[in-house]
Amino acid sequence: MNQKLDELKFLEFSDDGYRIYKCPLCGGKIKVHDSVFYGRCDTCLATLIDYKPAPHQVAFHKSKAKFRLNIGGFGSG
């Protein structure tokens, strides 16, 4: 795995609803809006997935079950 990816650095919250990170690939800025879970670097166009699972999602991800199913209405997480 690329060691640079382990160096993701949060820079700041912007006034217009973005979380801003330093791109681990080129050093540019990645803006992730509060309404979505991803952002793109303004320099190299790398995509950052800024996913923070809810407690019930953490349990789902940790499950060792062979088959898993998570169902819910729109926006249920």
PDB file of N, CA, C and O in Angstrom:
ATOM      1  N   MET A   1       0.844  -1.189   0.000  1.00  0.00           N
ATOM      2  CA  MET A   1       0.000   0.000   0.000  1.00  0.00           C
ATOM      3  C   MET A   1       0.886   1.248   0.000  1.00  0.00           C
ATOM      4  O   MET A   1       1.991   1.241   0.542  1.00  0.00           O
ATOM      5  N   ASN A   2       0.393   2.289  -0.602  1.00  0.00           N
ATOM      6  CA  ASN A   2       1.135   3.541  -0.694  1.00  0.00           C
ATOM      7  C   ASN A   2       1.253   4.188   0.684  1.00  0.00           C
ATOM      8  O   ASN A   2       0.244   4.510   1.311  1.00  0.00           O
ATOM      9  N   GLN A   3       2.475   4.375   1.149  1.00  0.00           N
ATOM     10  CA  GLN A   3       2.684   4.941   2.483  1.00  0.00           C
ATOM     11  C   GLN A   3       2.147   6.364   2.575  1.00  0.00           C
ATOM     12  O   GLN A   3       1.746   6.798   3.654  1.00  0.00           O
ATOM     13  N   LYS A   4       2.133   7.094   1.468  1.00  0.00           N
ATOM     14  CA  LYS A   4       1.616   8.458   1.475  1.00  0.00           C
ATOM     15  C   LYS A   4       0.158   8.502   1.934  1.00  0.00           C
ATOM     16  O   LYS A   4      -0.267   9.473   2.560  1.00  0.00           O
ATOM     17  N   LEU A   5      -0.605   7.455   1.623  1.00  0.00           N
ATOM     18  CA  LEU A   5      -2.018   7.446   1.993  1.00  0.00           C
ATOM     19  C   LEU A   5      -2.213   7.431   3.502  1.00  0.00           C
ATOM     20  O   LEU A   5      -3.264   7.843   3.992  1.00  0.00           O
ATOM     21  N   ASP A   6      -1.222   6.964   4.241  1.00  0.00           N
ATOM     22  CA  ASP A   6      -1.298   6.967   5.691  1.00  0.00           C
ATOM     23  C   ASP A   6      -1.057   8.358   6.269  1.00  0.00           C
ATOM     24  O   ASP A   6      -1.227   8.567   7.470  1.00  0.00           O
ATOM     25  N   GLU A   7      -0.664   9.309   5.428  1.00  0.00           N
ATOM     26  CA  GLU A   7      -0.310  10.643   5.876  1.00  0.00           C
ATOM     27  C   GLU A   7      -1.424  11.663   5.635  1.00  0.00           C
ATOM     28  O   GLU A   7      -1.147  12.859   5.543  1.00  0.00           O
ATOM     29  N   LEU A   8      -2.678  11.213   5.531  1.00  0.00           N
ATOM     30  CA  LEU A   8      -3.793  12.123   5.318  1.00  0.00           C
ATOM     31  C   LEU A   8      -3.871  13.108   6.474  1.00  0.00           C
ATOM     32  O   LEU A   8      -3.865  12.709   7.639  1.00  0.00           O
ATOM     33  N   LYS A   9      -3.943  14.391   6.154  1.00  0.00           N
ATOM     34  CA  LYS A   9      -3.931  15.414   7.189  1.00  0.00           C
ATOM     35  C   LYS A   9      -5.127  16.343   7.038  1.00  0.00           C
ATOM     36  O   LYS A   9      -5.325  16.954   5.988  1.00  0.00           O
ATOM     37  N   PHE A  10      -5.927  16.442   8.107  1.00  0.00           N
ATOM     38  CA  PHE A  10      -7.034  17.396   8.139  1.00  0.00           C
ATOM     39  C   PHE A  10      -6.451  18.789   8.345  1.00  0.00           C
ATOM     40  O   PHE A  10      -5.602  18.986   9.215  1.00  0.00           O
ATOM     41  N   LEU A  11      -6.906  19.760   7.544  1.00  0.00           N
ATOM     42  CA  LEU A  11      -6.387  21.119   7.661  1.00  0.00           C
ATOM     43  C   LEU A  11      -7.324  22.048   8.415  1.00  0.00           C
ATOM     44  O   LEU A  11      -6.910  22.712   9.365  1.00  0.00           O
ATOM     45  N   GLU A  12      -8.612  22.099   7.989  1.00  0.00           N
ATOM     46  CA  GLU A  12      -9.529  23.062   8.607  1.00  0.00           C
ATOM     47  C   GLU A  12     -10.965  22.821   8.177  1.00  0.00           C
ATOM     48  O   GLU A  12     -11.232  22.089   7.224  1.00  0.00           O
ATOM     49  N   PHE A  13     -11.882  23.451   8.898  1.00  0.00           N
ATOM     50  CA  PHE A  13     -13.275  23.562   8.484  1.00  0.00           C
ATOM     51  C   PHE A  13     -13.423  24.913   7.805  1.00  0.00           C
ATOM     52  O   PHE A  13     -12.971  25.924   8.343  1.00  0.00           O
ATOM     53  N   SER A  14     -14.043  24.951   6.644  1.00  0.00           N
ATOM     54  CA  SER A  14     -14.245  26.227   5.970  1.00  0.00           C
ATOM     55  C   SER A  14     -15.565  26.847   6.426  1.00  0.00           C
ATOM     56  O   SER A  14     -16.409  26.165   7.007  1.00  0.00           O
ATOM     57  N   ASP A  15     -15.734  28.119   6.165  1.00  0.00           N
ATOM     58  CA  ASP A  15     -16.964  28.821   6.547  1.00  0.00           C
ATOM     59  C   ASP A  15     -18.149  28.408   5.692  1.00  0.00           C
ATOM     60  O   ASP A  15     -19.297  28.619   6.083  1.00  0.00           O
ATOM     61  N   ASP A  16     -17.882  27.819   4.520  1.00  0.00           N
ATOM     62  CA  ASP A  16     -18.975  27.436   3.623  1.00  0.00           C
ATOM     63  C   ASP A  16     -19.306  25.940   3.676  1.00  0.00           C
ATOM     64  O   ASP A  16     -19.851  25.398   2.714  1.00  0.00           O
ATOM     65  N   GLY A  17     -18.983  25.271   4.785  1.00  0.00           N
ATOM     66  CA  GLY A  17     -19.438  23.897   5.008  1.00  0.00           C
ATOM     67  C   GLY A  17     -18.552  22.800   4.458  1.00  0.00           C
ATOM     68  O   GLY A  17     -19.051  21.721   4.140  1.00  0.00           O
ATOM     69  N   TYR A  18     -17.264  23.034   4.336  1.00  0.00           N
ATOM     70  CA  TYR A  18     -16.345  22.016   3.840  1.00  0.00           C
ATOM     71  C   TYR A  18     -15.335  21.621   4.907  1.00  0.00           C
ATOM     72  O   TYR A  18     -14.928  22.437   5.734  1.00  0.00           O
ATOM     73  N   ARG A  19     -14.935  20.334   4.871  1.00  0.00           N
ATOM     74  CA  ARG A  19     -13.783  19.859   5.619  1.00  0.00           C
ATOM     75  C   ARG A  19     -12.641  19.844   4.612  1.00  0.00           C
ATOM     76  O   ARG A  19     -12.791  19.284   3.526  1.00  0.00           O
ATOM     77  N   ILE A  20     -11.520  20.438   4.944  1.00  0.00           N
ATOM     78  CA  ILE A  20     -10.422  20.548   3.995  1.00  0.00           C
ATOM     79  C   ILE A  20      -9.245  19.713   4.479  1.00  0.00           C
ATOM     80  O   ILE A  20      -8.793  19.844   5.616  1.00  0.00           O
ATOM     81  N   TYR A  21      -8.759  18.853   3.589  1.00  0.00           N
ATOM     82  CA  TYR A  21      -7.646  17.959   3.868  1.00  0.00           C
ATOM     83  C   TYR A  21      -6.498  18.276   2.917  1.00  0.00           C
ATOM     84  O   TYR A  21      -6.711  18.817   1.832  1.00  0.00           O
ATOM     85  N   LYS A  22      -5.283  17.936   3.330  1.00  0.00           N
ATOM     86  CA  LYS A  22      -4.124  18.012   2.442  1.00  0.00           C
ATOM     87  C   LYS A  22      -4.068  16.702   1.666  1.00  0.00           C
ATOM     88  O   LYS A  22      -4.118  15.627   2.264  1.00  0.00           O
ATOM     89  N   CYS A  23      -3.967  16.778   0.347  1.00  0.00           N
ATOM     90  CA  CYS A  23      -3.909  15.580  -0.484  1.00  0.00           C
ATOM     91  C   CYS A  23      -2.624  14.819  -0.183  1.00  0.00           C
ATOM     92  O   CYS A  23      -1.536  15.390  -0.260  1.00  0.00           O
ATOM     93  N   PRO A  24      -2.737  13.522   0.162  1.00  0.00           N
ATOM     94  CA  PRO A  24      -1.534  12.749   0.476  1.00  0.00           C
ATOM     95  C   PRO A  24      -0.711  12.390  -0.760  1.00  0.00           C
ATOM     96  O   PRO A  24       0.420  11.920  -0.634  1.00  0.00           O
ATOM     97  N   LEU A  25      -1.265  12.606  -1.947  1.00  0.00           N
ATOM     98  CA  LEU A  25      -0.537  12.260  -3.167  1.00  0.00           C
ATOM     99  C   LEU A  25       0.269  13.421  -3.721  1.00  0.00           C
ATOM    100  O   LEU A  25       1.412  13.239  -4.139  1.00  0.00           O
ATOM    101  N   CYS A  26      -0.323  14.633  -3.729  1.00  0.00           N
ATOM    102  CA  CYS A  26       0.371  15.749  -4.376  1.00  0.00           C
ATOM    103  C   CYS A  26       0.530  16.982  -3.485  1.00  0.00           C
ATOM    104  O   CYS A  26       1.264  17.906  -3.838  1.00  0.00           O
ATOM    105  N   GLY A  27      -0.150  17.006  -2.333  1.00  0.00           N
ATOM    106  CA  GLY A  27      -0.055  18.158  -1.443  1.00  0.00           C
ATOM    107  C   GLY A  27      -1.101  19.228  -1.692  1.00  0.00           C
ATOM    108  O   GLY A  27      -1.131  20.240  -0.993  1.00  0.00           O
ATOM    109  N   GLY A  28      -1.962  19.013  -2.686  1.00  0.00           N
ATOM    110  CA  GLY A  28      -3.049  19.964  -2.958  1.00  0.00           C
ATOM    111  C   GLY A  28      -4.099  19.918  -1.859  1.00  0.00           C
ATOM    112  O   GLY A  28      -3.895  19.283  -0.824  1.00  0.00           O
ATOM    113  N   LYS A  29      -5.227  20.594  -2.085  1.00  0.00           N
ATOM    114  CA  LYS A  29      -6.301  20.603  -1.090  1.00  0.00           C
ATOM    115  C   LYS A  29      -7.494  19.800  -1.587  1.00  0.00           C
ATOM    116  O   LYS A  29      -7.891  19.887  -2.749  1.00  0.00           O
ATOM    117  N   ILE A  30      -8.055  19.011  -0.665  1.00  0.00           N
ATOM    118  CA  ILE A  30      -9.256  18.241  -0.944  1.00  0.00           C
ATOM    119  C   ILE A  30     -10.372  18.807  -0.081  1.00  0.00           C
ATOM    120  O   ILE A  30     -10.258  18.856   1.143  1.00  0.00           O
ATOM    121  N   LYS A  31     -11.462  19.238  -0.733  1.00  0.00           N
ATOM    122  CA  LYS A  31     -12.610  19.796  -0.020  1.00  0.00           C
ATOM    123  C   LYS A  31     -13.741  18.776  -0.017  1.00  0.00           C
ATOM    124  O   LYS A  31     -14.157  18.296  -1.071  1.00  0.00           O
ATOM    125  N   VAL A  32     -14.236  18.449   1.178  1.00  0.00           N
ATOM    126  CA  VAL A  32     -15.350  17.510   1.335  1.00  0.00           C
ATOM    127  C   VAL A  32     -16.500  18.276   1.966  1.00  0.00           C
ATOM    128  O   VAL A  32     -16.398  18.719   3.110  1.00  0.00           O
ATOM    129  N   HIS A  33     -17.597  18.437   1.228  1.00  0.00           N
ATOM    130  CA  HIS A  33     -18.745  19.180   1.755  1.00  0.00           C
ATOM    131  C   HIS A  33     -19.487  18.352   2.795  1.00  0.00           C
ATOM    132  O   HIS A  33     -19.496  17.123   2.721  1.00  0.00           O
ATOM    133  N   ASP A  34     -20.102  19.013   3.754  1.00  0.00           N
ATOM    134  CA  ASP A  34     -20.831  18.327   4.823  1.00  0.00           C
ATOM    135  C   ASP A  34     -21.962  17.443   4.301  1.00  0.00           C
ATOM    136  O   ASP A  34     -22.357  16.491   4.974  1.00  0.00           O
ATOM    137  N   SER A  35     -22.489  17.743   3.109  1.00  0.00           N
ATOM    138  CA  SER A  35     -23.633  16.993   2.600  1.00  0.00           C
ATOM    139  C   SER A  35     -23.231  15.717   1.862  1.00  0.00           C
ATOM    140  O   SER A  35     -24.103  14.936   1.483  1.00  0.00           O
ATOM    141  N   VAL A  36     -21.930  15.484   1.647  1.00  0.00           N
ATOM    142  CA  VAL A  36     -21.470  14.283   0.940  1.00  0.00           C
ATOM    143  C   VAL A  36     -20.303  13.643   1.696  1.00  0.00           C
ATOM    144  O   VAL A  36     -19.823  14.200   2.684  1.00  0.00           O
ATOM    145  N   PHE A  37     -19.851  12.484   1.237  1.00  0.00           N
ATOM    146  CA  PHE A  37     -18.790  11.751   1.928  1.00  0.00           C
ATOM    147  C   PHE A  37     -17.506  11.666   1.112  1.00  0.00           C
ATOM    148  O   PHE A  37     -16.614  10.887   1.450  1.00  0.00           O
ATOM    149  N   TYR A  38     -17.396  12.446   0.055  1.00  0.00           N
ATOM    150  CA  TYR A  38     -16.205  12.386  -0.776  1.00  0.00           C
ATOM    151  C   TYR A  38     -15.814  13.777  -1.270  1.00  0.00           C
ATOM    152  O   TYR A  38     -16.629  14.699  -1.286  1.00  0.00           O
ATOM    153  N   GLY A  39     -14.565  13.907  -1.668  1.00  0.00           N
ATOM    154  CA  GLY A  39     -14.084  15.152  -2.235  1.00  0.00           C
ATOM    155  C   GLY A  39     -12.967  14.859  -3.219  1.00  0.00           C
ATOM    156  O   GLY A  39     -12.413  13.759  -3.240  1.00  0.00           O
ATOM    157  N   ARG A  40     -12.639  15.860  -4.040  1.00  0.00           N
ATOM    158  CA  ARG A  40     -11.583  15.693  -5.047  1.00  0.00           C
ATOM    159  C   ARG A  40     -10.490  16.712  -4.828  1.00  0.00           C
ATOM    160  O   ARG A  40     -10.754  17.857  -4.463  1.00  0.00           O
ATOM    161  N   CYS A  41      -9.261  16.288  -5.053  1.00  0.00           N
ATOM    162  CA  CYS A  41      -8.119  17.178  -4.941  1.00  0.00           C
ATOM    163  C   CYS A  41      -8.187  18.232  -6.038  1.00  0.00           C
ATOM    164  O   CYS A  41      -8.472  17.916  -7.193  1.00  0.00           O
ATOM    165  N   ASP A  42      -7.924  19.482  -5.675  1.00  0.00           N
ATOM    166  CA  ASP A  42      -7.988  20.557  -6.660  1.00  0.00           C
ATOM    167  C   ASP A  42      -6.790  20.549  -7.606  1.00  0.00           C
ATOM    168  O   ASP A  42      -6.783  21.285  -8.593  1.00  0.00           O
ATOM    169  N   THR A  43      -5.783  19.735  -7.325  1.00  0.00           N
ATOM    170  CA  THR A  43      -4.589  19.682  -8.168  1.00  0.00           C
ATOM    171  C   THR A  43      -4.520  18.410  -9.013  1.00  0.00           C
ATOM    172  O   THR A  43      -4.445  18.484 -10.240  1.00  0.00           O
ATOM    173  N   CYS A  44      -4.544  17.242  -8.360  1.00  0.00           N
ATOM    174  CA  CYS A  44      -4.355  15.977  -9.098  1.00  0.00           C
ATOM    175  C   CYS A  44      -5.657  15.208  -9.323  1.00  0.00           C
ATOM    176  O   CYS A  44      -5.641  14.155  -9.960  1.00  0.00           O
ATOM    177  N   LEU A  45      -6.772  15.706  -8.818  1.00  0.00           N
ATOM    178  CA  LEU A  45      -8.102  15.105  -8.963  1.00  0.00           C
ATOM    179  C   LEU A  45      -8.263  13.758  -8.267  1.00  0.00           C
ATOM    180  O   LEU A  45      -9.184  13.007  -8.587  1.00  0.00           O
ATOM    181  N   ALA A  46      -7.382  13.442  -7.321  1.00  0.00           N
ATOM    182  CA  ALA A  46      -7.560  12.230  -6.517  1.00  0.00           C
ATOM    183  C   ALA A  46      -8.853  12.363  -5.722  1.00  0.00           C
ATOM    184  O   ALA A  46      -9.227  13.466  -5.324  1.00  0.00           O
ATOM    185  N   THR A  47      -9.533  11.250  -5.491  1.00  0.00           N
ATOM    186  CA  THR A  47     -10.789  11.258  -4.740  1.00  0.00           C
ATOM    187  C   THR A  47     -10.540  10.743  -3.329  1.00  0.00           C
ATOM    188  O   THR A  47      -9.894   9.713  -3.138  1.00  0.00           O
ATOM    189  N   LEU A  48     -11.055  11.467  -2.348  1.00  0.00           N
ATOM    190  CA  LEU A  48     -10.960  11.074  -0.947  1.00  0.00           C
ATOM    191  C   LEU A  48     -12.344  10.654  -0.465  1.00  0.00           C
ATOM    192  O   LEU A  48     -13.311  11.401  -0.613  1.00  0.00           O
ATOM    193  N   ILE A  49     -12.435   9.470   0.106  1.00  0.00           N
ATOM    194  CA  ILE A  49     -13.678   8.997   0.714  1.00  0.00           C
ATOM    195  C   ILE A  49     -13.586   9.316   2.201  1.00  0.00           C
ATOM    196  O   ILE A  49     -12.733   8.776   2.906  1.00  0.00           O
ATOM    197  N   ASP A  50     -14.455  10.185   2.669  1.00  0.00           N
ATOM    198  CA  ASP A  50     -14.468  10.639   4.069  1.00  0.00           C
ATOM    199  C   ASP A  50     -15.682  10.021   4.759  1.00  0.00           C
ATOM    200  O   ASP A  50     -16.627  10.719   5.127  1.00  0.00           O
ATOM    201  N   TYR A  51     -15.639   8.709   4.925  1.00  0.00           N
ATOM    202  CA  TYR A  51     -16.768   7.951   5.468  1.00  0.00           C
ATOM    203  C   TYR A  51     -16.535   7.679   6.942  1.00  0.00           C
ATOM    204  O   TYR A  51     -15.522   7.092   7.324  1.00  0.00           O
ATOM    205  N   LYS A  52     -17.463   8.102   7.753  1.00  0.00           N
ATOM    206  CA  LYS A  52     -17.403   7.817   9.185  1.00  0.00           C
ATOM    207  C   LYS A  52     -18.672   7.049   9.547  1.00  0.00           C
ATOM    208  O   LYS A  52     -19.753   7.634   9.611  1.00  0.00           O
ATOM    209  N   PRO A  53     -18.546   5.743   9.784  1.00  0.00           N
ATOM    210  CA  PRO A  53     -19.733   4.926  10.036  1.00  0.00           C
ATOM    211  C   PRO A  53     -20.410   5.247  11.372  1.00  0.00           C
ATOM    212  O   PRO A  53     -19.758   5.583  12.360  1.00  0.00           O
ATOM    213  N   ALA A  54     -21.725   5.131  11.364  1.00  0.00           N
ATOM    214  CA  ALA A  54     -22.518   5.242  12.594  1.00  0.00           C
ATOM    215  C   ALA A  54     -22.282   3.982  13.424  1.00  0.00           C
ATOM    216  O   ALA A  54     -21.796   2.984  12.893  1.00  0.00           O
ATOM    217  N   PRO A  55     -22.617   4.006  14.717  1.00  0.00           N
ATOM    218  CA  PRO A  55     -22.356   2.837  15.571  1.00  0.00           C
ATOM    219  C   PRO A  55     -22.914   1.513  15.028  1.00  0.00           C
ATOM    220  O   PRO A  55     -22.236   0.488  15.102  1.00  0.00           O
ATOM    221  N   HIS A  56     -24.139   1.520  14.485  1.00  0.00           N
ATOM    222  CA  HIS A  56     -24.684   0.265  13.963  1.00  0.00           C
ATOM    223  C   HIS A  56     -23.942  -0.166  12.687  1.00  0.00           C
ATOM    224  O   HIS A  56     -23.908  -1.357  12.379  1.00  0.00           O
ATOM    225  N   GLN A  57     -23.354   0.771  11.948  1.00  0.00           N
ATOM    226  CA  GLN A  57     -22.583   0.420  10.770  1.00  0.00           C
ATOM    227  C   GLN A  57     -21.236  -0.197  11.158  1.00  0.00           C
ATOM    228  O   GLN A  57     -20.742  -1.091  10.472  1.00  0.00           O
ATOM    229  N   VAL A  58     -20.647   0.277  12.250  1.00  0.00           N
ATOM    230  CA  VAL A  58     -19.392  -0.299  12.736  1.00  0.00           C
ATOM    231  C   VAL A  58     -19.610  -1.774  13.069  1.00  0.00           C
ATOM    232  O   VAL A  58     -18.801  -2.623  12.694  1.00  0.00           O
ATOM    233  N   ALA A  59     -20.694  -2.075  13.767  1.00  0.00           N
ATOM    234  CA  ALA A  59     -21.010  -3.464  14.111  1.00  0.00           C
ATOM    235  C   ALA A  59     -21.189  -4.307  12.848  1.00  0.00           C
ATOM    236  O   ALA A  59     -20.742  -5.453  12.795  1.00  0.00           O
ATOM    237  N   PHE A  60     -21.839  -3.741  11.836  1.00  0.00           N
ATOM    238  CA  PHE A  60     -22.037  -4.435  10.562  1.00  0.00           C
ATOM    239  C   PHE A  60     -20.691  -4.736   9.902  1.00  0.00           C
ATOM    240  O   PHE A  60     -20.469  -5.852   9.434  1.00  0.00           O
ATOM    241  N   HIS A  61     -19.802  -3.760   9.863  1.00  0.00           N
ATOM    242  CA  HIS A  61     -18.495  -3.942   9.232  1.00  0.00           C
ATOM    243  C   HIS A  61     -17.626  -4.952   9.979  1.00  0.00           C
ATOM    244  O   HIS A  61     -16.822  -5.649   9.360  1.00  0.00           O
ATOM    245  N   LYS A  62     -17.777  -5.040  11.295  1.00  0.00           N
ATOM    246  CA  LYS A  62     -16.970  -5.965  12.096  1.00  0.00           C
ATOM    247  C   LYS A  62     -17.498  -7.395  12.075  1.00  0.00           C
ATOM    248  O   LYS A  62     -16.804  -8.317  12.506  1.00  0.00           O
ATOM    249  N   SER A  63     -18.719  -7.589  11.578  1.00  0.00           N
ATOM    250  CA  SER A  63     -19.330  -8.913  11.568  1.00  0.00           C
ATOM    251  C   SER A  63     -18.497  -9.901  10.747  1.00  0.00           C
ATOM    252  O   SER A  63     -18.021  -9.580   9.658  1.00  0.00           O
ATOM    253  N   LYS A  64     -18.335 -11.086  11.283  1.00  0.00           N
ATOM    254  CA  LYS A  64     -17.601 -12.153  10.593  1.00  0.00           C
ATOM    255  C   LYS A  64     -18.542 -13.080   9.823  1.00  0.00           C
ATOM    256  O   LYS A  64     -18.109 -14.097   9.281  1.00  0.00           O
ATOM    257  N   ALA A  65     -19.828 -12.731   9.775  1.00  0.00           N
ATOM    258  CA  ALA A  65     -20.818 -13.566   9.092  1.00  0.00           C
ATOM    259  C   ALA A  65     -20.478 -13.698   7.607  1.00  0.00           C
ATOM    260  O   ALA A  65     -19.974 -12.759   6.991  1.00  0.00           O
ATOM    261  N   LYS A  66     -20.756 -14.868   7.044  1.00  0.00           N
ATOM    262  CA  LYS A  66     -20.475 -15.095   5.636  1.00  0.00           C
ATOM    263  C   LYS A  66     -21.352 -14.209   4.761  1.00  0.00           C
ATOM    264  O   LYS A  66     -20.889 -13.664   3.759  1.00  0.00           O
ATOM    265  N   PHE A  67     -22.605 -14.069   5.137  1.00  0.00           N
ATOM    266  CA  PHE A  67     -23.534 -13.218   4.406  1.00  0.00           C
ATOM    267  C   PHE A  67     -24.077 -12.154   5.344  1.00  0.00           C
ATOM    268  O   PHE A  67     -24.438 -12.448   6.484  1.00  0.00           O
ATOM    269  N   ARG A  68     -24.134 -10.924   4.869  1.00  0.00           N
ATOM    270  CA  ARG A  68     -24.668  -9.821   5.673  1.00  0.00           C
ATOM    271  C   ARG A  68     -25.666  -9.044   4.829  1.00  0.00           C
ATOM    272  O   ARG A  68     -25.527  -8.954   3.609  1.00  0.00           O
ATOM    273  N   LEU A  69     -26.659  -8.492   5.482  1.00  0.00           N
ATOM    274  CA  LEU A  69     -27.648  -7.668   4.783  1.00  0.00           C
ATOM    275  C   LEU A  69     -28.036  -6.518   5.685  1.00  0.00           C
ATOM    276  O   LEU A  69     -28.396  -6.712   6.846  1.00  0.00           O
ATOM    277  N   ASN A  70     -27.959  -5.342   5.150  1.00  0.00           N
ATOM    278  CA  ASN A  70     -28.334  -4.125   5.901  1.00  0.00           C
ATOM    279  C   ASN A  70     -29.397  -3.419   5.076  1.00  0.00           C
ATOM    280  O   ASN A  70     -29.098  -2.876   4.012  1.00  0.00           O
ATOM    281  N   ILE A  71     -30.622  -3.420   5.551  1.00  0.00           N
ATOM    282  CA  ILE A  71     -31.706  -2.800   4.786  1.00  0.00           C
ATOM    283  C   ILE A  71     -32.338  -1.672   5.597  1.00  0.00           C
ATOM    284  O   ILE A  71     -32.360  -1.697   6.828  1.00  0.00           O
ATOM    285  N   GLY A  72     -32.838  -0.704   4.881  1.00  0.00           N
ATOM    286  CA  GLY A  72     -33.524   0.418   5.518  1.00  0.00           C
ATOM    287  C   GLY A  72     -34.046   1.366   4.465  1.00  0.00           C
ATOM    288  O   GLY A  72     -33.721   1.245   3.284  1.00  0.00           O
ATOM    289  N   GLY A  73     -34.847   2.298   4.898  1.00  0.00           N
ATOM    290  CA  GLY A  73     -35.380   3.306   3.991  1.00  0.00           C
ATOM    291  C   GLY A  73     -34.303   4.276   3.562  1.00  0.00           C
ATOM    292  O   GLY A  73     -33.180   4.220   4.062  1.00  0.00           O
ATOM    293  N   PHE A  74     -34.627   5.153   2.652  1.00  0.00           N
ATOM    294  CA  PHE A  74     -33.681   6.145   2.146  1.00  0.00           C
ATOM    295  C   PHE A  74     -33.123   6.976   3.297  1.00  0.00           C
ATOM    296  O   PHE A  74     -33.879   7.509   4.109  1.00  0.00           O
ATOM    297  N   GLY A  75     -31.803   7.081   3.361  1.00  0.00           N
ATOM    298  CA  GLY A  75     -31.159   7.890   4.380  1.00  0.00           C
ATOM    299  C   GLY A  75     -31.069   7.237   5.756  1.00  0.00           C
ATOM    300  O   GLY A  75     -30.766   7.911   6.740  1.00  0.00           O
ATOM    301  N   SER A  76     -31.330   5.932   5.832  1.00  0.00           N
ATOM    302  CA  SER A  76     -31.306   5.277   7.145  1.00  0.00           C
ATOM    303  C   SER A  76     -29.895   4.915   7.597  1.00  0.00           C
ATOM    304  O   SER A  76     -29.693   4.474   8.729  1.00  0.00           O
ATOM    305  N   GLY A  77     -28.921   5.103   6.712  1.00  0.00           N
ATOM    306  CA  GLY A  77     -27.515   4.861   7.072  1.00  0.00           C
ATOM    307  C   GLY A  77     -27.162   3.428   7.049  1.00  0.00           C
ATOM    308  O   GLY A  77     -26.018   3.069   7.328  1.00  0.00           O
TER     309      GLY A  77
END
